[in-house]
Amino acid sequence: MQYSTALSDGVLALACLASMLWLRPTFAGLPVRRALLFGFGLPAVAAFCGTVRYGLAPDWVEIHRAFSQLSGLLGLPLLGLAALSLSRNRTWSPGIWTVWVVGLVALLIGAEHLKLGQPYRLGLNLVTLLLILYAGLSEWPQRQPGLMAIGVVALFLVAGLAVGTEGFIGPLRRVDLYHALLTLAYPLLAWLLLTLRMPAREEIPVKTL
């Protein structure tokens, strides 16, 4: 058993679940809510499966791997698209979100069939992070969304490219540090989405004498 990883996965699951519940009242009834459900729900389920795998049942390895893959290749891209739609003030219909979901699944199956899984994952993740960065920076001259987007992108990049999930950094398992960075990244991304949704970044009326 790998109890430190079970714990870090459990904390990550709670962070994703809390982010989803935090967003729920603001986005209730909106088509984009479907993307948010996938985007935060899939990593929550993946992290929960990791908690079971590392803390209770090692034979959950394939279930954990499957949901982790769906989280990175379906959930996170949908959050990038959600950020884009909110930053552009676009209300995409449920049908369009269904097309995005089906399209991402089809691309994943095609990439695996052509044995292009690793390049596809890398390319899709980079495009997703660019969408998040663009969504935040497009709010200029408001600085808060841009800074949050930079923070989200930095956390995901450091987690995926600099830390990874294999081996140790000093006494710490890399996978536990990876989970800790994602535990920060997902709530920060939820905060960015809330900021982009703000009735609409409206100007505050100035009282005149």
C-alpha positions in Angstrom: 0.0 0.0 0.0 1.1 3.6 -0.7 -0.8 5.5 1.9 0.7 9.0 1.3 -0.6 8.7 -2.3 -4.0 7.5 -1.2 -4.1 10.6 1.0 -3.0 13.1 -1.6 -5.4 11.5 -4.1 -8.2 11.9 -1.5 -7.5 15.5 -1.0 -7.4 16.1 -4.7 -10.8 14.4 -5.1 -12.3 16.7 -2.4 -10.8 19.8 -4.1 -12.4 18.9 -7.4 -15.7 18.0 -5.8 -15.7 21.2 -3.8 -14.9 23.2 -7.0 -17.8 21.6 -8.8 -20.2 22.3 -5.9 -18.9 25.9 -5.7 -19.7 26.5 -9.4 -23.1 24.8 -9.3 -25.3 27.7 -8.2 -23.7 30.2 -10.6 -24.0 28.0 -13.6 -27.3 26.2 -12.8 -29.4 25.9 -16.0 -26.7 27.0 -18.3 -25.5 24.6 -21.1 -21.9 25.1 -20.0 -22.7 23.3 -16.8 -22.3 20.0 -18.7 -18.7 20.9 -19.5 -18.0 21.8 -15.8 -19.6 18.6 -14.6 -17.2 16.5 -16.8 -14.3 18.9 -16.2 -14.4 18.7 -12.4 -16.3 15.4 -12.0 -13.8 13.2 -14.0 -10.7 14.2 -12.0 -12.7 13.8 -8.8 -13.6 10.3 -9.8 -10.1 9.5 -11.0 -8.6 10.8 -7.7 -11.2 8.7 -5.7 -10.2 5.6 -7.7 -6.5 6.5 -6.9 -7.4 6.6 -3.2 -8.9 3.2 -3.4 -6.0 1.8 -5.5 -3.3 3.1 -3.2 -5.0 2.7 0.1 -7.3 -0.4 -0.2 -7.3 -2.3 -3.4 -4.2 -2.4 -5.7 -6.3 -4.2 -8.3 -8.0 -0.9 -9.1 -5.1 0.1 -11.2 -6.9 -0.2 -14.6 -9.9 1.6 -13.4 -7.7 4.4 -12.0 -5.8 4.6 -15.2 -8.9 4.8 -17.4 -10.5 7.6 -15.4 -7.2 9.5 -15.2 -6.9 9.3 -19.0 -10.5 10.6 -19.4 -9.8 13.4 -16.9 -6.8 14.6 -18.9 -8.2 14.1 -22.4 -11.8 14.9 -22.0 -12.4 16.7 -18.7 -9.6 19.3 -18.8 -10.2 20.2 -22.5 -13.8 20.8 -21.8 -12.8 23.2 -19.0 -10.6 25.0 -21.5 -13.5 25.3 -23.9 -15.7 26.5 -21.1 -13.2 29.3 -20.3 -13.1 30.3 -23.9 -16.9 30.5 -24.3 -17.2 32.5 -21.1 -14.5 34.9 -22.0 -16.2 35.5 -25.4 -19.6 35.8 -23.9 -20.8 32.9 -26.0 -23.7 30.7 -24.9 -23.2 27.5 -26.7 -26.2 25.2 -26.9 -26.4 21.7 -25.3 -26.0 20.3 -28.8 -22.7 22.1 -29.4 -21.4 20.8 -26.1 -22.5 17.3 -27.0 -20.5 17.7 -30.3 -17.4 18.8 -28.4 -17.7 15.7 -26.1 -18.2 13.3 -29.0 -15.5 14.9 -31.0 -12.9 14.7 -28.2 -13.8 11.0 -27.6 -13.5 10.3 -31.3 -10.1 12.0 -31.5 -8.9 10.0 -28.5 -10.0 6.7 -30.1 -8.4 7.8 -33.4 -5.1 8.7 -31.8 -4.9 5.4 -29.9 -5.8 3.5 -33.1 -3.0 5.3 -35.0 -0.6 4.8 -32.0 -0.3 8.6 -31.6 -1.5 8.6 -28.1 1.5 10.4 -26.5 1.9 13.2 -29.0 -1.9 13.7 -29.0 -2.0 14.0 -25.3 0.8 16.5 -25.2 -0.7 18.6 -28.0 -4.2 18.6 -26.6 -3.0 19.6 -23.1 -0.9 22.4 -24.5 -3.9 23.7 -26.6 -6.1 23.5 -23.6 -3.7 25.5 -21.4 -3.4 28.1 -24.2 -7.2 28.4 -24.3 -7.2 29.0 -20.5 -4.4 31.5 -20.8 -6.2 33.3 -23.6 -9.5 33.4 -21.7 -7.8 35.1 -18.7 -5.6 37.5 -20.6 -8.5 38.6 -22.9 -10.1 40.3 -19.9 -7.4 43.0 -20.0 -7.3 45.7 -18.5 -8.7 43.6 -15.6 -5.6 42.0 -14.2 -7.2 39.4 -11.9 -8.4 37.0 -14.6 -5.1 37.1 -16.3 -3.1 36.4 -13.2 -5.4 33.5 -12.3 -5.0 32.0 -15.8 -1.2 32.3 -15.5 -1.4 30.6 -12.1 -3.5 27.8 -13.5 -1.3 27.2 -16.5 1.9 27.3 -14.4 0.5 24.8 -11.9 -0.5 22.3 -14.7 2.8 22.8 -16.5 5.0 22.3 -13.5 2.9 19.3 -12.4 3.0 17.6 -15.8 6.4 18.6 -17.2 8.7 19.2 -14.2 7.2 16.9 -11.5 5.5 13.9 -13.1 4.4 10.9 -11.2 7.4 8.6 -11.1 10.2 8.5 -8.5 11.1 10.9 -5.7 12.1 14.5 -5.0 14.1 14.2 -1.8 11.9 12.4 0.7 8.7 13.2 -1.3 7.1 11.0 -3.9 6.7 12.9 -7.2 3.1 11.6 -7.5 2.2 13.2 -4.2 3.6 16.6 -5.2 1.8 16.2 -8.5 -1.5 15.7 -6.7 -0.7 18.7 -4.4 -0.2 21.0 -7.5 -3.4 19.8 -9.1 -5.2 20.3 -5.7 -4.3 24.0 -6.1 -4.9 24.2 -9.8 -8.5 23.0 -10.0 -10.0 25.4 -7.4 -8.0 28.2 -9.0 -9.5 27.3 -12.4 -12.9 27.2 -10.8 -12.3 30.7 -9.4 -11.2 31.9 -12.9 -14.4 30.5 -14.4 -16.5 32.3 -11.8 -14.7 35.5 -12.6 -15.3 35.1 -16.3 -19.0 34.5 -15.6 -19.4 37.6 -13.5 -22.4 39.6 -14.7 -20.3 40.6 -16.9 -17.6 42.3 -15.9 -19.9 45.3 -16.0 -18.6 48.8 -15.3 -19.6 50.2 -11.9 -21.8 53.3 -12.3 -20.1 56.5 -11.3 -22.2 58.8 -9.2 -22.1 62.4 -10.3 -23.0 65.5 -8.3 
